[in-house]
Amino acid sequence: MKWKWLSGGFGMSNVRAGIRVMLPRAAILAALMLLSVPGRAQTTNNLIDRAANGLSDAVNDVLGDTNKTATPAQPPVFQVTITNSSTPKSATVVNIPPDLVNSGVGDIQVTFGDGSTELFTKGEKCRKPEVSARGDVGWAVWHDLTDDAYHHKSETLRLRLRDGTIKEFQPNNLFILDWAFADNDTVVIIKSMAHHGPPSFIEYHIATGRELGRLDGYAPYAEMPKWAQPYSDEKP
């Protein structure tokens, strides 16, 4: 057998090409051997196709497909079109499913300066809405819904800024206990925790998305960052 696919050198592109050619052919040869087994001839054609296609896909998974390009991260998709140009003044949770009344999750309804209201979400599991003085609106969003006692595995803080920009900020633990706008509405502070244990805290700059500080786990009140102290369970 001549290994023509290696004649151009041992570059990875040659190795990829060779494996993609040889493995499916080897699978086909193995399948053809079943023709000599009584009762197997009828299913061999399907087996050949499945073996060739399956091995080709497996090779792509292991070695990677050079024809594929990485998909850049996309910004969050806002599912609801907001038509009101007035400034948001307050927000509340509505459309709470009957089985999640105790969790207080539903859609976010915003009241504007002119007294009108609009839904900012549709069919999502959201809670803890807040509105900044400038009219930015934020809320916690449930992710990875489950059937256990927690009903979900994690949460994200989502903001809709006054200009319509959507931003999301990750807590440094699973579930958001509390969050707030701070420093003249230029930052957000998120308090979160896992299923058990002490809370964690993280601070983000809204405009840039840059993390400004964090506290992972417990610290005595006096040793906490100043920005996190107002949200501590301990009081001096």
Rosetta blueprint (number, residue, H / E / L):
1 M L
2 K L
3 W L
4 K H
5 W H
6 L H
7 S L
8 G L
9 G L
10 F L
11 G L
12 M H
13 S H
14 N H
15 V H
16 R H
17 A H
18 G H
19 I H
20 R H
21 V H
22 M H
23 L H
24 P H
25 R H
26 A H
27 A H
28 I H
29 L H
30 A H
31 A H
32 L H
33 M H
34 L H
35 L H
36 S H
37 V L
38 P L
39 G L
40 R L
41 A H
42 Q H
43 T H
44 T H
45 N H
46 N H
47 L H
48 I H
49 D H
50 R H
51 A H
52 A H
53 N H
54 G H
55 L H
56 S H
57 D H
58 A H
59 V H
60 N H
61 D H
62 V H
63 L H
64 G L
65 D L
66 T L
67 N L
68 K L
69 T L
70 A L
71 T L
72 P L
73 A L
74 Q L
75 P L
76 P L
77 V L
78 F L
79 Q L
80 V L
81 T L
82 I L
83 T L
84 N L
85 S L
86 S L
87 T L
88 P E
89 K E
90 S E
91 A E
92 T E
93 V E
94 V E
95 N L
96 I L
97 P L
98 P H
99 D H
100 L H
101 V L
102 N L
103 S L
104 G L
105 V L
106 G E
107 D E
108 I E
109 Q E
110 V E
111 T E
112 F E
113 G L
114 D L
115 G L
116 S L
117 T E
118 E E
119 L E
120 F L
121 T L
122 K L
123 G L
124 E L
125 K L
126 C E
127 R E
128 K E
129 P E
130 E E
131 V E
132 S L
133 A L
134 R L
135 G L
136 D L
137 V E
138 G E
139 W E
140 A E
141 V E
142 W E
143 H E
144 D E
145 L E
146 T L
147 D L
148 D L
149 A L
150 Y L
151 H L
152 H E
153 K E
154 S E
155 E E
156 T E
157 L E
158 R E
159 L E
160 R E
161 L L
162 R L
163 D L
164 G L
165 T L
166 I E
167 K E
168 E E
169 F E
170 Q L
171 P L
172 N L
173 N L
174 L L
175 F E
176 I E
177 L E
178 D E
179 W E
180 A E
181 F E
182 A E
183 D L
184 N L
185 D L
186 T L
187 V E
188 V E
189 I E
190 I E
191 K E
192 S E
193 M E
194 A L
195 H L
196 H L
197 G L
198 P L
199 P L
200 S E
201 F E
202 I E
203 E E
204 Y E
205 H E
206 I L
207 A L
208 T L
209 G L
210 R L
211 E E
212 L E
213 G E
214 R E
215 L E
216 D L
217 G L
218 Y L
219 A L
220 P L
221 Y H
222 A H
223 E H
224 M L
225 P L
226 K L
227 W L
228 A L
229 Q H
230 P H
231 Y H
232 S L
233 D L
234 E L
235 K L
236 P L
